[in-house]
Structures are given as C-alpha cells and as structure tokens.
C-alpha cells in the first residue's frame, strides 16, 4: 500500500459520533469519527439510491460487529470499514483508509 496520505482537516474539525463532508478533487468524502477509539472512517458522500451527496448526514449505528452509517434518505446501511451495503449486496460506497496523524485527519486516496 502506498504512503500517499492526503490531509483533509484538523482533528478538532471532527464531530464525535457524527459525519462531516470534505471535498477532494471534486469528490465528496464523508468522514465519521468515533472519539472513544480515536477512529475515523472515510466513505463516499454520494448515496447511490437517493442519487444525492448526503451520506455525511447519516446516522452511525452497529449491527453485530459491523459499524455502519444509515443513509438519511432511504436508510440503507453501509459498513464504515469498506462501504459494503448491509441491506443490498449490489450496493456499496467507495471507502478509503483514514487516520488521525499529528492532529490532522488524513485519507489514503491512492494505493
């Protein structure tokens, strides 16, 4: 895997248990932050069912060991780790490795 990490925002810009959106090269990325684990997830902000950039406004939840974001439009649940849709295996969101490093949120956009 490449070491090409792109800085998106400051750690202080994140909102615990919620999403924010970042724009990188005309692509919207939804960032979700779990403060207890100091863990951040990055998935596409585009909802493939609702055809709108709204995923960052979704609700974080869990099903078994799977953390997910539920789309705010039609409630499909997408796993935060890899973007897989728990409700329809034909659907998915693009997902990227993300981390907090030296107070910055970074996403690995290219492998």
NORBEL-V19184 format. One record per helix or strand. SS is the DSSP state (H for helix, E for strand). FROM is the first residue (numbers start at 0). TO is the last residue. If there is no record, write none. Layout:
BEGIN
ss=SS from=FROM to=TO
ss=SS from=FROM to=TO
END
This chain:
BEGIN
ss=E from=5 to=9
ss=H from=10 to=12
ss=E from=15 to=15
ss=E from=18 to=23
ss=E from=26 to=33
ss=E from=38 to=43
ss=E from=45 to=46
ss=E from=51 to=52
ss=H from=54 to=56
ss=E from=58 to=62
ss=E from=65 to=69
ss=E from=76 to=78
ss=E from=83 to=84
ss=E from=91 to=91
ss=E from=94 to=100
ss=E from=103 to=107
END
